[in-house]
Amino acid sequence: DGAADAAGADGKRVTLRIDVGNGKESGGDASGGRQTWDNHIVFCIKLYSDGVLSRLLTKLHEGDSVRMRGPMGSRLHSRSSADGRWTHLGIVAGGSGLTPALQLIWFQLAARGASARTMRVSLLFLNKNEDDVFLGDELRDAAAASRGALRVSFGLSAPRRPDEWTGYQGRVTKQMLSETMPAVPGSDVAAVDAFGDDDGPPAPTNDNTRIIVCGPGGMVASTVRQLRSLGFDKKVIVALE
């Protein structure tokens, strides 16, 4: 129903439940936003007009209770780097599927020293129309401030004003993925991809690269198939529904 995985940078999630009376509960999964200070969790929640849980969450007051269980899910940190960051991270997010990836994006962008100079994040954010895009300005601002570390692309399957829309149009395609995601590890493109910077990242490998796909089941399945057909090893792809 609503957006959100457990706070922290590992892409995990928690389950939220709210008592709606008559002994019944409304529940759903949620993801964390930015890491903040100790003993605090920040959730990113997208409000749906027909969503039960997200509407209930917006009506909470100080002192109200929400039951939480977790964290659950897969750990998304790199196990091959000292600081847990990927050299090349690609994210394909559909709708509120953006939220499990947000904490990972913020974690990557918080890199310091050599890791900050040799790390790249590429996000392809897909929605139905302009009204469905959330956190668009925040993502653009983050990309502008990242000094090239974050690249954000947007796609709409049914834009309300197609003549004015400057991003991708239609459902996700191999062309979209090849233009927005990291190069396929081991490919000729990967071998020469230096980002025009002597201090840029090394070429993508199966150990330093991950593609995270988050969103509705059909979109995730289609994207994974197309990534595989482009040549990405299944080890590189992580699917979250």
PyMOL commands that set and color helices and strands:
alter all, ss='L'
color gray80, all
select helices_A, chain A and resi 52-58+95-109+114-117+130-132+136-145+174-180+188-192+217-230+234-236
alter helices_A, ss='H'
color red, helices_A
select strands_A, chain A and resi 13-21+24-30+67-72+88-94+120-127+150-156+168-169+209-214+237-240
alter strands_A, ss='S'
color yellow, strands_A
deselect
rebuild
show_as cartoon
